């Protein structure tokens, strides 16, 4: 989902690994603006486009009217197996996950994803269900709020920030992105750039509100059963937490045995279910990173089901 408007991140790399073509069925678990999906449809593949965002689903519907072979479902990729079954597919030939926040979300202040514009402190991918970031901030005690910011934002000043938020909410609810930005900026030492810290705080809240790491873990576990033998998956992540989870999953599921080295023979019974297609994370070219700021932190990993 990440990337400048209508410009899919790592487009050629993704297509080169998924190899879409006639007769193939591919799940785009993060439809966004549909840039990746359009390219796969143009290659002749059928695509099942999933997205929780209502605007993204409307974009998917419009593209399905323009190009045959596209089915749209407003659902989280954590329910990919259900979506595939409901679409009438047995299994898929490929899956693409372009994680993170799309341009359509970042550029809409009403969704509250960006600290650069004032708006409701929402941060939900699906604004029709679940609690908002403002509600989460109001409910957590100081220690839990600090732990959340540290764990999901990897922010070292998490305790200082949590303390400031709790003090501020005692006076009035922290209900807007502008108010949260003001609070976070206020605890930083003079001369320190606020953007990196704000990005980490907003990331932490977004991950928590949308249960992003749980969703990623669930869809990873589904992949061996979701894809046919020879089916491929491509996952593009934008922060180290996601990339680490994907890397560890691939490292684990490529092995025939998970027993510790001191065990003389295998007793775990684990068998490899995939073959890595990327030796290490694929990064955008310098040219792509220079023209698309949101692609700079992208990391792509891919594997094939065996």
Wavefront OBJ file of the C-alpha trace (Angstrom):
o trace
v 0.000 0.000 0.000
v 2.892 2.318 0.474
v 4.043 4.695 -2.225
v 3.258 7.925 -4.016
v -0.233 8.204 -5.539
v -0.833 5.472 -8.140
v 2.869 4.538 -8.192
v 3.282 0.994 -6.825
v 6.464 0.465 -4.832
v 8.963 -2.055 -6.244
v 6.576 -2.752 -9.116
v 8.981 -4.466 -11.505
v 10.621 -6.487 -8.754
v 7.230 -7.702 -7.514
v 6.023 -8.668 -10.980
v 9.301 -10.385 -11.791
v 8.941 -12.616 -8.736
v 5.185 -13.293 -8.949
v 5.319 -13.872 -12.725
v 1.601 -13.167 -13.345
v 0.119 -14.548 -16.540
v -2.998 -16.069 -18.115
v -4.628 -18.750 -15.981
v -3.019 -17.535 -12.763
v -4.965 -16.460 -9.701
v -3.253 -13.945 -7.432
v -4.393 -12.368 -4.182
v -3.524 -8.694 -3.702
v -3.959 -8.467 0.047
v -3.433 -4.705 0.167
v -5.200 -3.252 -2.881
v -4.731 0.461 -2.084
v -4.913 2.380 -5.354
v -4.544 -0.858 -7.323
v -1.240 -0.141 -9.041
v 0.125 -3.645 -8.532
v -3.239 -5.206 -9.339
v -3.566 -3.331 -12.628
v -0.155 -4.602 -13.732
v -1.117 -8.187 -12.864
v -4.420 -7.892 -14.715
v -2.612 -6.497 -17.746
v -0.410 -9.605 -17.653
v -3.540 -11.769 -17.913
v -3.908 -12.963 -14.315
v -7.097 -13.036 -12.271
v -6.793 -10.970 -9.095
v -8.645 -11.009 -5.796
v -8.274 -7.513 -4.335
v -8.556 -7.220 -0.547
v -8.572 -4.025 1.482
v -10.232 -2.792 4.661
v -10.381 0.821 3.465
v -13.714 1.847 1.973
v -12.098 4.261 -0.493
v -9.741 1.531 -1.671
v -12.653 -0.842 -2.184
v -14.463 1.769 -4.288
v -11.301 2.138 -6.381
v -11.226 -1.648 -6.727
v -14.850 -1.729 -7.855
v -14.211 0.901 -10.515
v -11.142 -0.964 -11.795
v -13.164 -4.200 -11.956
v -15.619 -2.439 -14.292
v -12.736 -1.361 -16.507
v -10.750 -4.605 -16.481
v -12.185 -8.144 -16.288
v -10.733 -10.719 -13.943
v -10.796 -8.626 -10.768
v -12.835 -9.567 -7.689
v -13.012 -7.084 -4.796
v -13.593 -7.881 -1.132
v -13.556 -5.483 1.805
v -11.738 -7.683 4.277
v -8.383 -7.842 6.069
v -5.676 -10.005 4.540
v -5.648 -11.883 7.869
v -8.825 -13.525 6.517
v -7.291 -14.372 3.141
v -8.297 -18.042 3.254
v -11.927 -17.061 3.805
v -11.773 -14.544 0.952
v -10.237 -17.095 -1.421
v -12.879 -19.663 -0.542
v -15.704 -17.136 -0.935
v -14.321 -16.161 -4.348
v -14.722 -19.778 -5.454
v -11.012 -20.429 -5.718
v -9.465 -23.671 -4.511
v -6.027 -22.195 -3.954
v -4.121 -19.195 -5.295
v -1.017 -19.088 -7.475
v 0.416 -16.047 -5.726
v -0.068 -13.422 -3.064
v 1.176 -9.864 -2.771
v 1.256 -7.889 0.478
v 2.373 -4.267 0.207
v 2.189 -3.364 3.882
v 2.144 0.057 5.512
v -0.058 3.046 4.802
v -1.234 4.036 1.334
v -1.226 7.510 -0.142
v -5.020 7.603 -0.054
v -4.829 7.174 3.725
v -1.904 9.521 4.407
v -3.346 12.291 2.280
v -6.762 12.309 3.964
v -6.649 14.278 7.259
v -9.984 12.747 8.296
v -8.273 9.373 8.685
v -5.666 10.759 11.083
v -2.674 8.831 9.735
v -0.353 11.802 9.334
v 0.997 14.288 11.843
v 1.496 16.795 9.015
v -2.204 17.760 8.885
v -4.646 18.241 11.732
v -7.590 15.878 11.915
v -9.332 13.332 14.129
v -6.897 10.963 15.867
v -8.419 7.911 14.207
v -5.750 5.748 12.496
v -8.122 2.886 11.620
v -7.840 1.234 8.225
v -11.557 0.438 8.475
v -13.331 3.441 9.944
v -16.588 1.512 10.271
v -15.379 -0.719 13.099
v -13.061 -0.895 16.089
v -11.757 1.763 18.450
v -9.792 4.834 17.390
v -6.297 5.864 18.456
v -7.858 8.638 20.543
v -9.908 6.060 22.438
v -6.846 3.865 22.931
v -4.864 6.783 24.376
v -7.725 7.581 26.736
v -7.924 4.016 28.059
v -4.309 2.964 28.626
v -2.443 3.722 31.816
v 0.927 5.438 31.580
v 3.042 2.269 31.773
v 1.047 0.418 29.113
v 1.080 3.462 26.834
v 4.858 3.756 27.207
v 5.293 0.041 26.473
v 3.120 0.344 23.364
v 5.128 3.276 21.996
v 8.402 1.480 22.722
v 7.387 -1.933 21.356
v 5.574 -0.907 18.179
v 7.339 2.392 17.521
v 10.808 1.443 18.787
v 10.905 4.917 20.342
v 13.474 5.389 23.122
v 11.690 8.383 24.633
v 8.499 6.350 25.081
v 8.212 6.856 28.847
v 8.681 10.616 28.620
v 6.131 10.818 25.811
v 3.597 8.638 27.642
v 3.952 10.776 30.770
v 3.263 13.936 28.760
v 0.218 12.391 27.077
v -1.271 11.295 30.394
v -0.754 14.774 31.862
v -2.364 16.397 28.825
v -5.390 14.092 28.761
v -6.092 14.933 32.410
v -6.942 18.442 31.196
v -8.778 17.469 27.997
v -9.002 14.421 25.709
v -6.211 14.015 23.162
v -8.586 13.791 20.219
v -6.715 15.221 17.220
v -3.475 14.588 15.379
v -2.512 18.209 15.927
v -2.874 17.924 19.704
v -0.821 14.716 19.838
v 1.843 16.294 17.639
v 2.006 19.290 19.977
v 2.406 17.046 23.037
v 5.137 14.867 21.520
v 7.051 17.832 20.112
v 6.886 19.525 23.509
v 8.922 16.823 25.263
v 11.795 16.771 22.762
v 15.046 18.580 23.535
v 15.551 21.871 21.742
v 17.143 21.445 18.346
v 16.055 17.813 17.931
v 14.066 17.158 14.742
v 10.551 16.075 15.637
v 9.629 14.194 12.450
v 11.361 10.857 13.259
v 9.860 10.696 16.755
v 6.398 11.674 15.510
v 6.600 9.002 12.807
v 7.445 6.364 15.389
v 4.652 7.418 17.776
v 2.028 7.467 15.015
v 3.331 4.131 13.718
v 3.008 2.564 17.167
v -0.576 3.740 17.587
v -1.520 2.660 14.060
v -0.081 -0.824 14.560
v -1.913 -1.219 17.861
v -5.263 0.113 16.617
v -5.267 -2.127 13.545
v -3.595 -5.157 15.185
v -1.163 -5.139 12.284
v 1.443 -7.513 13.675
v -1.200 -10.046 14.661
v -2.709 -9.804 11.179
v 0.678 -10.318 9.523
v 1.417 -13.333 11.705
v -1.951 -14.862 10.843
v -1.592 -14.460 7.086
v 1.966 -15.829 7.139
v 0.690 -18.966 8.874
v -1.967 -19.363 6.159
v 0.375 -19.115 3.176
v 1.392 -22.813 2.933
v -2.275 -23.798 2.747
v -3.423 -20.788 0.751
v -1.005 -21.194 -2.165
v -0.646 -24.214 -4.409
v 2.775 -25.935 -4.726
v 4.870 -23.602 -6.852
v 2.787 -20.624 -5.743
v 4.738 -17.541 -4.764
v 4.309 -14.738 -2.270
v 5.862 -11.283 -2.241
v 5.796 -9.129 0.884
v 6.878 -5.484 0.966
v 7.376 -4.025 4.440
v 8.240 -0.541 5.623
v 9.626 -0.951 9.115
v 11.922 -3.393 10.865
v 9.188 -5.054 12.936
v 7.357 -6.303 9.844
v 10.505 -7.183 7.952
v 11.877 -9.161 10.908
v 8.678 -11.180 11.193
v 8.686 -12.020 7.485
v 12.403 -12.897 7.532
v 12.011 -15.203 10.526
v 9.007 -16.926 8.958
v 10.896 -17.634 5.743
v 14.008 -18.768 7.640
v 11.938 -21.151 9.749
v 9.771 -22.625 7.012
v 12.682 -23.248 4.631
v 14.180 -25.789 7.057
v 13.568 -29.515 7.396
v 14.501 -29.530 11.064
v 14.221 -26.984 13.854
v 15.939 -29.015 16.534
v 18.844 -27.354 18.392
v 22.357 -28.325 17.204
v 23.054 -30.470 20.255
v 20.205 -32.876 19.396
v 21.854 -35.767 17.456
v 18.824 -36.539 15.262
v 15.628 -34.746 14.373
v 12.780 -35.196 16.811
v 10.695 -32.138 15.864
v 9.248 -33.583 12.667
v 9.264 -30.196 10.967
v 9.544 -30.194 7.181
v 10.319 -27.329 4.832
v 7.299 -25.836 3.092
v 8.917 -23.065 1.073
v 11.958 -22.029 -0.917
v 13.274 -18.452 -0.532
v 13.373 -16.432 -3.738
v 15.272 -13.498 -2.245
v 18.621 -14.101 -0.538
v 18.218 -10.856 1.369
v 15.681 -8.050 1.398
v 15.294 -6.301 -1.974
v 15.453 -2.518 -1.707
v 14.288 0.185 -4.135
v 16.799 1.510 -6.605
v 18.320 4.907 -5.931
v 16.226 6.259 -8.795
v 12.940 4.976 -7.328
v 13.840 6.212 -3.850
v 14.658 9.664 -5.223
v 11.311 10.120 -6.962
v 9.136 8.317 -4.408
v 9.957 9.272 -0.831
v 7.577 6.679 0.590
v 9.531 3.887 -1.126
v 12.789 4.653 0.661
v 12.203 2.338 3.608
v 10.634 -0.479 1.558
v 12.035 -3.999 1.911
v 10.816 -6.888 -0.247
v 11.066 -10.597 0.542
v 9.621 -13.475 -1.460
v 9.377 -17.257 -1.395
v 7.834 -20.191 -3.260
v 5.713 -22.944 -1.745
v 7.210 -26.419 -2.315
l 1 2 3 4 5 6 7 8 9 10 11 12 13 14 15 16 17 18 19 20 21 22 23 24 25 26 27 28 29 30 31 32 33 34 35 36 37 38 39 40 41 42 43 44 45 46 47 48 49 50 51 52 53 54 55 56 57 58 59 60 61 62 63 64 65 66 67 68 69 70 71 72 73 74 75 76 77 78 79 80 81 82 83 84 85 86 87 88 89 90 91 92 93 94 95 96 97 98 99 100 101 102 103 104 105 106 107 108 109 110 111 112 113 114 115 116 117 118 119 120 121 122 123 124 125 126 127 128 129 130 131 132 133 134 135 136 137 138 139 140 141 142 143 144 145 146 147 148 149 150 151 152 153 154 155 156 157 158 159 160 161 162 163 164 165 166 167 168 169 170 171 172 173 174 175 176 177 178 179 180 181 182 183 184 185 186 187 188 189 190 191 192 193 194 195 196 197 198 199 200 201 202 203 204 205 206 207 208 209 210 211 212 213 214 215 216 217 218 219 220 221 222 223 224 225 226 227 228 229 230 231 232 233 234 235 236 237 238 239 240 241 242 243 244 245 246 247 248 249 250 251 252 253 254 255 256 257 258 259 260 261 262 263 264 265 266 267 268 269 270 271 272 273 274 275 276 277 278 279 280 281 282 283 284 285 286 287 288 289 290 291 292 293 294 295 296 297 298 299 300 301 302 303 304 305 306
